[in-house]
Amino acid sequence: APILVATGLLAARGRPLAAFLLGDEAALHLGVDVRRERGIAVALATLATASAVALAGLVGFVGLVVPHLIRLAVGPDPRAVLPLAALGGALLLLLADTVARTIGIPVGVITALIGAPLLLLLLRRARAGYSL
């Protein structure tokens, strides 16, 4: 239930979250209380993540790479990313579980083989965007 509540509340906050994509100053000019909304978003995302990991174990944590891939595919609008990320994460774990059961190995091995390279790719892309 906490996952559904947190996800629903995050989805209802789509407009302020979308405003954050323009930067803090632009969001402030659009009437978003940046400090308050950021705190709420972090709290809700933390609740959803902690609940998912508590429910599914660390296997589900690898599914958190999916939202980043979805955002790369469909753009940054959280109203599109949130439902697609939920479906994509579920699909990734369903496929990983099916493969793991088929070949008789723990599902964590499959998710690690999928998630670790994707995470490294995302980290590399993010690092390439920064100039040090």
C-alpha positions in Angstrom: 0.0 0.0 0.0 2.8 2.6 0.7 4.1 2.1 -2.8 0.7 2.8 -4.4 0.1 5.8 -2.1 3.6 7.3 -2.8 3.3 6.7 -6.6 -0.2 8.2 -6.7 0.9 11.3 -4.8 4.0 11.7 -7.0 1.8 11.4 -10.1 -0.6 14.0 -8.7 2.5 16.3 -8.4 3.3 16.0 -12.1 3.1 19.8 -12.8 5.6 20.9 -10.1 7.9 18.0 -11.0 7.8 19.0 -14.7 8.6 22.6 -13.7 11.8 21.3 -11.9 13.1 20.2 -15.3 13.3 23.9 -16.3 15.6 24.6 -13.3 14.9 25.9 -9.8 14.7 29.5 -10.8 12.3 28.9 -13.6 10.1 26.7 -11.4 10.1 29.4 -8.8 8.9 31.9 -11.4 6.2 29.5 -12.4 4.9 29.6 -8.8 6.4 26.4 -7.5 7.6 26.4 -3.9 10.8 24.7 -4.9 12.1 23.9 -1.4 8.8 22.5 -0.2 8.1 20.5 -3.4 11.6 19.1 -3.5 11.2 17.8 0.0 7.9 16.3 -0.7 9.2 14.6 -3.9 12.2 13.2 -2.2 10.1 11.9 0.7 7.6 10.2 -1.6 10.3 8.8 -3.8 12.1 7.5 -0.8 8.9 5.9 0.6 8.2 4.2 -2.7 11.8 2.9 -3.1 12.1 1.7 0.4 8.7 -0.1 0.2 9.6 -1.7 -3.1 13.0 -3.0 -1.8 11.4 -4.1 1.5 8.7 -6.0 -0.4 10.8 -7.5 -3.3 14.3 -7.4 -1.8 17.3 -6.1 -3.6 16.3 -7.8 -6.8 13.7 -5.0 -7.3 16.3 -2.3 -6.7 17.9 -3.1 -10.1 14.6 -2.2 -11.7 15.3 1.4 -10.6 17.6 1.7 -13.7 14.5 1.5 -15.9 13.1 5.0 -15.2 16.4 6.5 -16.5 16.1 4.5 -19.7 12.5 5.4 -20.1 13.3 9.1 -19.6 16.0 8.8 -22.3 13.4 7.2 -24.7 10.3 9.4 -24.1 11.7 12.6 -22.7 11.7 14.2 -19.2 8.0 14.7 -18.6 7.2 12.8 -15.3 3.6 12.3 -16.4 4.8 10.0 -19.1 7.9 8.6 -17.3 6.1 7.5 -14.2 3.6 5.0 -15.6 6.0 3.8 -18.3 8.8 3.3 -15.7 6.4 1.3 -13.5 5.5 -0.9 -16.5 9.1 -1.2 -17.7 10.4 -2.1 -14.3 7.8 -4.7 -13.8 8.5 -6.1 -17.3 12.2 -6.2 -16.7 11.8 -8.2 -13.5 9.2 -10.5 -15.0 11.5 -11.3 -17.9 14.5 -11.7 -15.6 12.5 -14.1 -13.3 11.3 -16.1 -16.3 14.8 -16.5 -17.7 16.2 -17.3 -14.2 13.5 -20.0 -13.7 14.1 -21.4 -17.2 17.8 -21.9 -16.8 17.7 -22.6 -13.0 19.7 -19.8 -11.5 18.8 -17.1 -9.0 17.0 -14.1 -10.4 19.5 -11.8 -8.8 22.1 -13.1 -11.2 20.0 -12.1 -14.2 19.1 -8.7 -12.8 22.7 -8.0 -12.0 23.8 -9.0 -15.5 21.2 -6.6 -16.9 21.3 -3.8 -14.4 25.0 -3.4 -13.7 26.0 -2.7 -17.3 23.0 -0.3 -17.7 23.9 1.5 -14.5 27.5 1.9 -15.7 26.3 3.2 -19.0 24.0 5.7 -17.4 26.8 6.8 -15.0 29.1 7.2 -18.0 26.6 9.3 -19.8 25.9 11.5 -16.8 29.6 12.0 -16.2 30.2 13.0 -19.9 27.6 15.7 -19.4 29.7 17.4 -16.7 32.7 19.5 -17.3 35.3 19.3 -14.5 
